[in-house]
Amino acid sequence: MNEGSNADQRIKPVIVKPEMKIQTLSRQDLDRLHQATLTVLAETGVRFPSKRALDIFASAGADVDFKREIVKIPAEILLASLDKIPRNITMGSRGTRDLDAVMDGTKTYCGTAGTGITTVDYKTGMQRPSTKKDAAMMARVADYLTSIGFYWPMVAPLDKPRGVQALHELEAAFSNTEKHVISASCVDTKTARSAIRIAEIIAGSSENLRTRSPLSLIVSPISPLNNDKGALDAALVFAEAGLPVGFATMPVMGSTGPASIAGTIVLGNAEILSAICMLQLSFPGAPVTYPFFSGVMNPHTGGCAVTTKNQFLFYAATIQMGHYYHIPVMSTFGGTDLCEPDSWQVGKDEAVDAFYICAAGADMAPCLGMMETYTRLHPEKLVLDHDIVQYIHTMTEGFKVDSDTLAVDEIAAVGPCGHFLSTGYTIEKIRGLWNPGISHQWDSRHDRFLDSIEAARNELDRILAHHQPHPLAETQQKEIIKIIQSAIDR
């Protein structure tokens, strides 16, 4: 591993002790949300504008209105399909198994969020449309940071042809990180098939692709109770190949969702479960995740706010909801509504929400690095968010209480009115105790702590100067380029 890399531990998930876990909802609450969801699915239904999806439901005995493209799913069909979901799944890496994200309910893997459309250059401070180089640069930074367990390309490569931007995202990602890659941009059948070919080149075989896939997919229903045809078809292509799929519902409370947390959970739960049902009816045992994202309508503007005072309660509840069905849950924090990272509000929102979501037990948290409702990249914010996760590690790991740390002999040797500055114990232990984050980087030249943004930019410079992931094989690089070129030529 190159100078500056984290050779000892490349991925460090958050592990919360059972006694520290937060539960927002009671079992009765969860049962009521579940029953309400069953009622919505059986009586109101969900729109599936895909002939293939409608045929799948009709063959299973669901009530399908082909003209309106509405599917009503009886409880028995839904529950039977949920029984087929694998409880534990592995989000594979292209590197060693130590870089895999294993979804077994015991840990939280944080990762990047995406896919933004603007970048603020951390050198010049100028905002511009995002590029493929931005996605590649952030993949390399994410590869280095131990708090990042997977990489969701943070920005879209707007400098590439629209029809193949998703494939350029994958090339930028796989070329610059060995960690698992999530795509949210494969929203049609052709792109999905090309992405799977790329993933198979990375995995080495179709068998490896099924058992330890380096790529997974997120597609989004369209709240309320609607879907996108291309996204549904792409999800079916991924599921057929054995790659994990998550249906990321994103209702906004007060506009595309009811103006209540409980009602919005029912709506989003119906959207996620109905789509999962479609996959399981067609490909029983297909690996799936439960991504549930939301916000609140700003009553002054009609826009979406993602960092309100009660947002962490919503996410903690959706984590419990997904685990109610024994599905690995993807939750989130951050993506702040603000445009700049250097404010009290951004730090407060990130820290509170991050701890609450980890303590609630999310399996995956794609949350680090983005701003302005996940549309704007400030590269230094990824380093700042990483620092927050390091504090959460300290909170959840606690400290040792043993004969050494109790320091009874040390206290006795110093006695009343003394000091510990020159004792052997202090000289030995103090450097381990002093573990400063970004906010405590000492500038000895000017006898001061560095500004956090300045320190984060310095850290970015250091990472980019010294860290390189293991490269793809030359044959893999050439094959991926061929796939992208053939997609352009179609």
Secondary structure, DSSP 8 states (H G I E B T S, - for coil): --TTS--S-S---B---GGG----S-HHHHHHHHHHHHHIIIII-EE---HHHHHHHHHHT-EEETTTTEEE--HHHHHHHHTTS-S-EEE--SS-GGG-EEESSS-BEEEE---BSEEE-TTT--EEE--HHHHHHHHHHHHH-TTEEEE--SB--TTS-GGGHHHHHHHHHHHH-SSEEEES---SHHHHHHHHHHHHHHHSSHHHHHHS-SEEEEE--BTTTB--HHHHHHHHHHHHHT--EEE-B--EETTTB-SSHHHHHHHHHHHHHHHHHHHHHHSTT--EEEEB--EEE-TTTS-EES--TTHHHHHHHHHHHHHHTT--EE------SSS-S-SHHHHHHHHHHHHHHHHHT-SEEEEESEETTTTEE-HHHHHHHHHHHHHHHHHHH----SHHHH-HHHHHHH-TT---TT-HHHHHHHHHH----GGG-EETTTTEE--HHHHHHHHHHHHHHH-------HHHHHHHHHHHHHHHH-
